[in-house]
Amino acid sequence: MVGARGDLSIYRCEECDLEFEERIWAQRCEDHDRKYQACSIDIARHAVMSKNT
């Protein structure tokens, strides 16, 4: 769930690959995705833009 990009730690949801600056949001995202098999817009708005896209 953890990756590093420069000085910034990035946490990735293993279910949908959204990336977050805070671990708690990545964990909430994973939990929600596993339970409902869908992303939550309220959680996704905390995601950060990936430099890989």
TIDO-327189 format. One record per atom (N, C-alpha, C): residue number from 1; residue in one letter; x, y, z. Coordinates in pm, whole numbers, plus 50000, padded with zeros to 5 digits. Each point is the difference from the previous one (the first is absolute). Example, Ala and Ser with C-alpha at 12.3 -4.5 7.8 and 13.67 -1.06 7.14 Angstrom:
// TIDO-327189
<palo><num>1</num><residuo>a</residuo><east>51319</east><north>49431</north><up>50780</up></palo>
<palo><num>1</num><residuo>a</residuo><east>49911</east><north>50119</north><up>50000</up></palo>
<palo><num>1</num><residuo>a</residuo><east>50090</east><north>50120</north><up>50000</up></palo>
<palo><num>2</num><residuo>s</residuo><east>49965</east><north>50105</north><up>49928</up></palo>
<palo><num>2</num><residuo>s</residuo><east>50082</east><north>50119</north><up>50006</up></palo>
<palo><num>2</num><residuo>s</residuo><east>49923</east><north>50109</north><up>50073</up></palo>
END
This chain:
// TIDO-327189
<palo><num>1</num><residuo>m</residuo><east>50080</east><north>49881</north><up>50000</up></palo>
<palo><num>1</num><residuo>m</residuo><east>49920</east><north>50119</north><up>50000</up></palo>
<palo><num>1</num><residuo>m</residuo><east>50085</east><north>50126</north><up>50000</up></palo>
<palo><num>2</num><residuo>v</residuo><east>50129</east><north>49990</north><up>50028</up></palo>
<palo><num>2</num><residuo>v</residuo><east>50082</east><north>50120</north><up>50010</up></palo>
<palo><num>2</num><residuo>v</residuo><east>50097</east><north>50009</north><up>49884</up></palo>
<palo><num>3</num><residuo>g</residuo><east>50015</east><north>50119</north><up>49950</up></palo>
<palo><num>3</num><residuo>g</residuo><east>50100</east><north>50030</north><up>49900</up></palo>
<palo><num>3</num><residuo>g</residuo><east>50063</east><north>50133</north><up>50035</up></palo>
<palo><num>4</num><residuo>a</residuo><east>50112</east><north>50030</north><up>49941</up></palo>
<palo><num>4</num><residuo>a</residuo><east>50065</east><north>50128</north><up>50029</up></palo>
<palo><num>4</num><residuo>a</residuo><east>50021</east><north>50075</north><up>49870</up></palo>
<palo><num>5</num><residuo>r</residuo><east>49975</east><north>50129</north><up>50005</up></palo>
<palo><num>5</num><residuo>r</residuo><east>50023</east><north>50087</north><up>49885</up></palo>
<palo><num>5</num><residuo>r</residuo><east>50072</east><north>50123</north><up>50052</up></palo>
<palo><num>6</num><residuo>g</residuo><east>50131</east><north>50000</north><up>49989</up></palo>
<palo><num>6</num><residuo>g</residuo><east>50077</east><north>50112</north><up>50055</up></palo>
<palo><num>6</num><residuo>g</residuo><east>49989</east><north>50001</north><up>50151</up></palo>
<palo><num>7</num><residuo>d</residuo><east>49966</east><north>50114</north><up>50057</up></palo>
<palo><num>7</num><residuo>d</residuo><east>49984</east><north>50012</north><up>50145</up></palo>
<palo><num>7</num><residuo>d</residuo><east>49860</east><north>49964</north><up>50046</up></palo>
<palo><num>8</num><residuo>l</residuo><east>49912</east><north>49969</north><up>49908</up></palo>
<palo><num>8</num><residuo>l</residuo><east>49860</east><north>49976</north><up>50031</up></palo>
<palo><num>8</num><residuo>l</residuo><east>49970</east><north>49851</north><up>50003</up></palo>
<palo><num>9</num><residuo>s</residuo><east>49940</east><north>49953</north><up>50108</up></palo>
<palo><num>9</num><residuo>s</residuo><east>49953</east><north>49862</north><up>50006</up></palo>
<palo><num>9</num><residuo>s</residuo><east>49864</east><north>49993</north><up>49934</up></palo>
<palo><num>10</num><residuo>i</residuo><east>49983</east><north>49901</north><up>49916</up></palo>
<palo><num>10</num><residuo>i</residuo><east>49874</east><north>49981</north><up>49930</up></palo>
<palo><num>10</num><residuo>i</residuo><east>49944</east><north>49863</north><up>50039</up></palo>
<palo><num>11</num><residuo>y</residuo><east>49872</east><north>49997</north><up>50031</up></palo>
<palo><num>11</num><residuo>y</residuo><east>49934</east><north>49876</north><up>50038</up></palo>
<palo><num>11</num><residuo>y</residuo><east>49899</east><north>49967</north><up>49891</up></palo>
<palo><num>12</num><residuo>r</residuo><east>50003</east><north>49877</north><up>49952</up></palo>
<palo><num>12</num><residuo>r</residuo><east>49916</east><north>49959</north><up>49888</up></palo>
<palo><num>12</num><residuo>r</residuo><east>49896</east><north>49898</north><up>50045</up></palo>
<palo><num>13</num><residuo>c</residuo><east>49878</east><north>50021</north><up>49956</up></palo>
<palo><num>13</num><residuo>c</residuo><east>49895</east><north>49901</north><up>50021</up></palo>
<palo><num>13</num><residuo>c</residuo><east>50030</east><north>49881</north><up>49910</up></palo>
<palo><num>14</num><residuo>e</residuo><east>50011</east><north>49883</north><up>50058</up></palo>
<palo><num>14</num><residuo>e</residuo><east>50034</east><north>49881</north><up>49923</up></palo>
<palo><num>14</num><residuo>e</residuo><east>49884</east><north>49948</north><up>49917</up></palo>
<palo><num>15</num><residuo>e</residuo><east>49881</east><north>50051</north><up>50026</up></palo>
<palo><num>15</num><residuo>e</residuo><east>49882</east><north>49957</north><up>49925</up></palo>
<palo><num>15</num><residuo>e</residuo><east>49983</east><north>50080</north><up>49871</up></palo>
<palo><num>16</num><residuo>c</residuo><east>50016</east><north>50132</north><up>50007</up></palo>
<palo><num>16</num><residuo>c</residuo><east>49972</east><north>50084</north><up>49882</up></palo>
<palo><num>16</num><residuo>c</residuo><east>50118</east><north>50086</north><up>49955</up></palo>
<palo><num>17</num><residuo>d</residuo><east>50111</east><north>49994</north><up>50074</up></palo>
<palo><num>17</num><residuo>d</residuo><east>50124</east><north>50071</north><up>49966</up></palo>
<palo><num>17</num><residuo>d</residuo><east>49994</east><north>50152</north><up>50017</up></palo>
<palo><num>18</num><residuo>l</residuo><east>49899</east><north>50053</north><up>50067</up></palo>
<palo><num>18</num><residuo>l</residuo><east>50002</east><north>50142</north><up>50033</up></palo>
<palo><num>18</num><residuo>l</residuo><east>50113</east><north>50023</north><up>50100</up></palo>
<palo><num>19</num><residuo>e</residuo><east>50063</east><north>50118</north><up>49994</up></palo>
<palo><num>19</num><residuo>e</residuo><east>50111</east><north>50032</north><up>50088</up></palo>
<palo><num>19</num><residuo>e</residuo><east>49963</east><north>50115</north><up>50093</up></palo>
<palo><num>20</num><residuo>f</residuo><east>50048</east><north>49989</north><up>50124</up></palo>
<palo><num>20</num><residuo>f</residuo><east>49967</east><north>50096</north><up>50105</up></palo>
<palo><num>20</num><residuo>f</residuo><east>50126</east><north>50043</north><up>50074</up></palo>
<palo><num>21</num><residuo>e</residuo><east>50000</east><north>50122</north><up>50053</up></palo>
<palo><num>21</num><residuo>e</residuo><east>50110</east><north>50048</north><up>50083</up></palo>
<palo><num>21</num><residuo>e</residuo><east>49989</east><north>49946</north><up>50142</up></palo>
<palo><num>22</num><residuo>e</residuo><east>49879</east><north>49964</north><up>50042</up></palo>
<palo><num>22</num><residuo>e</residuo><east>49978</east><north>49950</north><up>50135</up></palo>
<palo><num>22</num><residuo>e</residuo><east>49958</east><north>49854</north><up>49996</up></palo>
<palo><num>23</num><residuo>r</residuo><east>50064</east><north>49919</north><up>50085</up></palo>
<palo><num>23</num><residuo>r</residuo><east>49975</east><north>49855</north><up>50003</up></palo>
<palo><num>23</num><residuo>r</residuo><east>49854</east><north>49969</north><up>50032</up></palo>
<palo><num>24</num><residuo>i</residuo><east>49939</east><north>50078</north><up>50088</up></palo>
<palo><num>24</num><residuo>i</residuo><east>49863</east><north>49972</north><up>50041</up></palo>
<palo><num>24</num><residuo>i</residuo><east>49903</east><north>50002</north><up>49882</up></palo>
<palo><num>25</num><residuo>w</residuo><east>50021</east><north>50089</north><up>49904</up></palo>
<palo><num>25</num><residuo>w</residuo><east>49910</east><north>50007</north><up>49884</up></palo>
<palo><num>25</num><residuo>w</residuo><east>50020</east><north>49880</north><up>49908</up></palo>
<palo><num>26</num><residuo>a</residuo><east>50124</east><north>49955</north><up>49985</up></palo>
<palo><num>26</num><residuo>a</residuo><east>50025</east><north>49881</north><up>49918</up></palo>
<palo><num>26</num><residuo>a</residuo><east>49934</east><north>49878</north><up>50064</up></palo>
<palo><num>27</num><residuo>q</residuo><east>50008</east><north>49989</north><up>50132</up></palo>
<palo><num>27</num><residuo>q</residuo><east>49938</east><north>49888</north><up>50069</up></palo>
<palo><num>27</num><residuo>q</residuo><east>49848</east><north>50006</north><up>49990</up></palo>
<palo><num>28</num><residuo>r</residuo><east>49944</east><north>50118</north><up>50018</up></palo>
<palo><num>28</num><residuo>r</residuo><east>49854</east><north>50015</north><up>49986</up></palo>
<palo><num>28</num><residuo>r</residuo><east>49954</east><north>49965</north><up>49860</up></palo>
<palo><num>29</num><residuo>c</residuo><east>50080</east><north>50041</north><up>49901</up></palo>
<palo><num>29</num><residuo>c</residuo><east>49968</east><north>49970</north><up>49861</up></palo>
<palo><num>29</num><residuo>c</residuo><east>49999</east><north>49849</north><up>49977</up></palo>
<palo><num>30</num><residuo>e</residuo><east>50105</east><north>49932</north><up>50046</up></palo>
<palo><num>30</num><residuo>e</residuo><east>50007</east><north>49854</north><up>49985</up></palo>
<palo><num>30</num><residuo>e</residuo><east>49881</east><north>49932</north><up>50068</up></palo>
<palo><num>31</num><residuo>d</residuo><east>49970</east><north>50040</north><up>50122</up></palo>
<palo><num>31</num><residuo>d</residuo><east>49889</east><north>49940</north><up>50073</up></palo>
<palo><num>31</num><residuo>d</residuo><east>49868</east><north>50020</north><up>49927</up></palo>
<palo><num>32</num><residuo>h</residuo><east>49976</east><north>50121</north><up>49952</up></palo>
<palo><num>32</num><residuo>h</residuo><east>49876</east><north>50030</north><up>49928</up></palo>
<palo><num>32</num><residuo>h</residuo><east>49993</east><north>49921</north><up>49869</up></palo>
<palo><num>33</num><residuo>d</residuo><east>50109</east><north>49998</north><up>49925</up></palo>
<palo><num>33</num><residuo>d</residuo><east>50002</east><north>49929</north><up>49872</up></palo>
<palo><num>33</num><residuo>d</residuo><east>49974</east><north>49851</north><up>50018</up></palo>
<palo><num>34</num><residuo>r</residuo><east>50060</east><north>49942</north><up>50102</up></palo>
<palo><num>34</num><residuo>r</residuo><east>49979</east><north>49856</north><up>50026</up></palo>
<palo><num>34</num><residuo>r</residuo><east>49856</east><north>49971</north><up>50040</up></palo>
<palo><num>35</num><residuo>k</residuo><east>49943</east><north>50088</north><up>50081</up></palo>
<palo><num>35</num><residuo>k</residuo><east>49864</east><north>49977</north><up>50049</up></palo>
<palo><num>35</num><residuo>k</residuo><east>49895</east><north>50019</north><up>49891</up></palo>
<palo><num>36</num><residuo>y</residuo><east>50017</east><north>50106</north><up>49918</up></palo>
<palo><num>36</num><residuo>y</residuo><east>49896</east><north>50037</north><up>49903</up></palo>
<palo><num>36</num><residuo>y</residuo><east>50038</east><north>49976</north><up>49854</up></palo>
<palo><num>37</num><residuo>q</residuo><east>50123</east><north>49956</north><up>49975</up></palo>
<palo><num>37</num><residuo>q</residuo><east>50052</east><north>49981</north><up>49864</up></palo>
<palo><num>37</num><residuo>q</residuo><east>49981</east><north>50126</north><up>49914</up></palo>
<palo><num>38</num><residuo>a</residuo><east>50017</east><north>50115</north><up>50064</up></palo>
<palo><num>38</num><residuo>a</residuo><east>49988</east><north>50129</north><up>49931</up></palo>
<palo><num>38</num><residuo>a</residuo><east>50073</east><north>50107</north><up>50081</up></palo>
<palo><num>39</num><residuo>c</residuo><east>50042</east><north>50104</north><up>49930</up></palo>
<palo><num>39</num><residuo>c</residuo><east>50068</east><north>50112</north><up>50066</up></palo>
<palo><num>39</num><residuo>c</residuo><east>49899</east><north>50095</north><up>50062</up></palo>
<palo><num>40</num><residuo>s</residuo><east>50044</east><north>50069</north><up>50103</up></palo>
<palo><num>40</num><residuo>s</residuo><east>49920</east><north>50104</north><up>50064</up></palo>
<palo><num>40</num><residuo>s</residuo><east>50052</east><north>50135</north><up>49953</up></palo>
<palo><num>41</num><residuo>i</residuo><east>49911</east><north>50083</north><up>49950</up></palo>
<palo><num>41</num><residuo>i</residuo><east>50040</east><north>50134</north><up>49956</up></palo>
<palo><num>41</num><residuo>i</residuo><east>50051</east><north>50081</north><up>50119</up></palo>
<palo><num>42</num><residuo>d</residuo><east>49937</east><north>49982</north><up>50117</up></palo>
<palo><num>42</num><residuo>d</residuo><east>50043</east><north>50074</north><up>50119</up></palo>
<palo><num>42</num><residuo>d</residuo><east>50143</east><north>49965</north><up>50039</up></palo>
<palo><num>43</num><residuo>i</residuo><east>50040</east><north>49875</north><up>49981</up></palo>
<palo><num>43</num><residuo>i</residuo><east>50137</east><north>49958</north><up>50029</up></palo>
<palo><num>43</num><residuo>i</residuo><east>50093</east><north>50040</north><up>49886</up></palo>
<palo><num>44</num><residuo>a</residuo><east>49956</east><north>49980</north><up>49878</up></palo>
<palo><num>44</num><residuo>a</residuo><east>50084</east><north>50028</north><up>49882</up></palo>
<palo><num>44</num><residuo>a</residuo><east>50041</east><north>50147</north><up>49991</up></palo>
<palo><num>45</num><residuo>r</residuo><east>49921</east><north>50090</north><up>50054</up></palo>
<palo><num>45</num><residuo>r</residuo><east>50037</east><north>50142</north><up>49991</up></palo>
<palo><num>45</num><residuo>r</residuo><east>50124</east><north>50033</north><up>50083</up></palo>
<palo><num>46</num><residuo>h</residuo><east>50045</east><north>49907</north><up>50085</up></palo>
<palo><num>46</num><residuo>h</residuo><east>50123</east><north>50018</north><up>50078</up></palo>
<palo><num>46</num><residuo>h</residuo><east>50122</east><north>49946</north><up>49927</up></palo>
<palo><num>47</num><residuo>a</residuo><east>49979</east><north>49939</north><up>49885</up></palo>
<palo><num>47</num><residuo>a</residuo><east>50110</east><north>49942</north><up>49923</up></palo>
<palo><num>47</num><residuo>a</residuo><east>50086</east><north>50111</north><up>49938</up></palo>
<palo><num>48</num><residuo>v</residuo><east>50124</east><north>49964</north><up>49970</up></palo>
<palo><num>48</num><residuo>v</residuo><east>50092</east><north>50094</north><up>49937</up></palo>
<palo><num>48</num><residuo>v</residuo><east>50021</east><north>49957</north><up>49854</up></palo>
<palo><num>49</num><residuo>m</residuo><east>50042</east><north>50094</north><up>49919</up></palo>
<palo><num>49</num><residuo>m</residuo><east>50028</east><north>49970</north><up>49859</up></palo>
<palo><num>49</num><residuo>m</residuo><east>50130</east><north>49921</north><up>49990</up></palo>
<palo><num>50</num><residuo>s</residuo><east>49999</east><north>49897</north><up>49921</up></palo>
<palo><num>50</num><residuo>s</residuo><east>50119</east><north>49918</north><up>49979</up></palo>
<palo><num>50</num><residuo>s</residuo><east>50084</east><north>50056</north><up>49887</up></palo>
<palo><num>51</num><residuo>k</residuo><east>50131</east><north>49998</north><up>50016</up></palo>
<palo><num>51</num><residuo>k</residuo><east>50090</east><north>50044</north><up>49894</up></palo>
<palo><num>51</num><residuo>k</residuo><east>50014</east><north>49893</north><up>49893</up></palo>
<palo><num>52</num><residuo>n</residuo><east>49948</east><north>49879</north><up>50025</up></palo>
<palo><num>52</num><residuo>n</residuo><east>50009</east><north>49890</north><up>49903</up></palo>
<palo><num>52</num><residuo>n</residuo><east>49896</east><north>50010</north><up>49891</up></palo>
<palo><num>53</num><residuo>t</residuo><east>49900</east><north>50087</north><up>50017</up></palo>
<palo><num>53</num><residuo>t</residuo><east>49894</east><north>50010</north><up>49899</up></palo>
<palo><num>53</num><residuo>t</residuo><east>50015</east><north>50123</north><up>49916</up></palo>
END
